[in-house]
Amino acid sequence: MDESIILVMAAGQSRRFGSDKRQARLADGQTLLLATLSRVMSCEVGWRLLLREDDDPAALLGDDFAREHARRIWRAPQAGNGLGASLGDAFRQLSDEATLAHVQVAAVWLADMAQITPQTFHALQAQADGLHIVRPSLEGEGGPGHPVLFGRALWAELATLESGEGAREVIARHREALRQVTVGDVGIHHDIDTPAMLKLRD
């Protein structure tokens, strides 16, 4: 199994939510962003957090967490141009980071998806390598979900993204490289766009 890293995409504008959903509180008092990071960290692989250039990590994460994980926080200068642009920022930094030259697989995990289980990630990771795209689908319901894992062979193309909603165009151009993994985890479809969806999650 090739070495993996998780890219937590948290540089969005939360326009549909009406406020910064990263700081929205769940029933247990934890913020949505920290709940997602908790799930990511439980996967026990390397990770990086993408934030906007004007974000204050201490305000989003708490002073202690922000200090402890400062080297894992990357910035997305093009965040205002959408998720695709932030992905471009992320994959340029990933490709340029010499200390990560051994990594062959990068998982794109959206910061508002706090219900994906570590078991799902590991099922995807087991099918991933440096040449393929791996994404989950839900048993009995079809439809792709998150996270999506990209082999290093796709990174240069992802690094060119400057706009758009994400990596759909890249996936569409490389259908032959796509591996779909069926899972029973409803969390792969559960992103949060509005406060009502946050209440539904609780």
N, C-alpha and C positions, 0 to 999 in steps of 0.2 A: 504493500500500500504506500503510495507516494505521500511525501510530506505535504501537509495542508496548512492554510491560514484562513481565518474568517475575517472578512471586511464588513464591519457594522456601519451601515449607511445611515447617518444621523444628521445630514446637512440640509434636509428639506425645510420648506418654509411653513408647513402646517396650515396652509391657506384654508383648506376645507374644515379643519378642526376649529378655527377661530381664535386659537391661542397656541402657545408652544406646547404641543402635546407631549413632547419629551419629558416635560415636568408635571404632566397630569398624574394625579395620585390614584393608585389602585386601592382596593379595599383594605389591604394590609399596610397602607401608608407608604409603600414604596413607589417611586416614580416609574413611569412606563419605560424610560430609557434604562434605568438601573435594573428593572426586572428583565429586560431583554439581555443586558450585559451579564446578568447572573446566569441565564440560560446558556449564553455563549461560553462563558468561563467554565461551566460545568461540562462542556465538550472536551476540555483539556487539550486544546491545540492552541497555537499562537493566534492572536487577533490584533486588529487595528480598528480604531474608532474614527470615522470621518465626521468632522464638524465644520461648520462655516468659519470663515476667517474672523468674524466678529464675535464668535461665541466665547464665553468665559467658562472653561472647563470646571472650575471650582464651583460656580453657581449651578451648573448642570449635574455635577457628579458628587459634590461635597469636597472639601479641602483635602482630606486624607486620601480619598480614592484618586483624585486628580493628581496629587503629588506622586503616589505610588505607581501610577500607570502613565505618567507623563510621556514616556517614550513611545507609548502605543497610540497616542493621539495624533492624528494627521489632519491637515486642513484641506478643504475643497474650495479653492479660489473661484471656481466656476459654478458654485452651488446655485446661484440665482438663475441659471439657465436650465435647471431641471435635473432629475436623477441621472439621466444619461451623461450630462456634463460632470456631475460628481463622480460617476464611475470612471470617466476619463481621467480625472484628477487622481483617483485612487490607484488605478492600474499604472499610471505613469510613475507614481511614487513607488509602487510595489516593484515594478520592473527595474527601477534605478537603485533600489536598496540592496547594497552589496551583502549585508548580513542575512538577507533572505534569498540569496542566489540558489540555495538548495531546495526551496519550496517549489512544488510542481502544480499545486492545486489551490485555487482561491475560491472560497465560498462567499457569495454576496448575500448578506443577511440584513433585511430591512429593520431599522431600529424600532418600528412599531409592531413587531411580530414577536411577542414575548411568550407565546405558547408552544412554539416548536420544541420538541423534546430532543435531548441529546441522542436518544436511540435513533431518531429519524436522521439526524446529522450523520451518525456513524454508519447507518445503512447506505446513505448517499456516498459517504467517503469511501466505503468499501468498493464502490463501482467506479470511482474516479481515478484518473491518471492525467498525465501531462498533455494528452491529445484529445480529450473528450469534454463534452458538456454534460453534466448530470443534474437532473431536476426531479422533484417528487410529483406524484399524482396521487389523489385520494382514492382508496378502494371504493368501487361502486359508483363513484361520482365523476371520475375523469377530471380533466382540467388541470393544468400545471399549477404548481405552487412554489413556495420558497422554503429554504434557500436554494440557490442555483450555484453549482460548482463548475468552475471553468479551469481547464487545463492550461498550462503555461503557453502552449502553442497558440491560444486565442488571445493572450494578454496584449500583444502589440496592437491588434485590431481594436480591442476594448479601450486601449489608451488613446485612441484617436477620437473617441466620442466627445462631442462638444455641446450636445443638446439632446432633447428627446426625453422619453419617459423611462428609458432604461436600456437593456441590452437585447431587446426583442429582435432588432434588425440583424444583430450579429448572430443570434441563435438561428434566425430564418435562413441566413446565408450558409449555415453549417449544419444542416439537418442530418447529414451523414455522420456527424460527430456526436449527435445527441443520444443520450441514454436516459430513458424514463424509468424511474423506480417507484413502484406502487407501495404506498404506506397506509397505515390506519390512523394517522395523526391529523386531526382536523385543524391543528395549529398551523399547518402549511398554507391555509387559506385565510387565516384570521389576522388581517392587518386592521389597524384602527384609524379611520379617517375622520370620525365625528365623535363628539362627547357621548352621543347615544350608543355608539358601538363600544365605547369604553365601559359603560354601565352594563351592556350585554355581556362583556367579558367577565365582569365580576359576578 
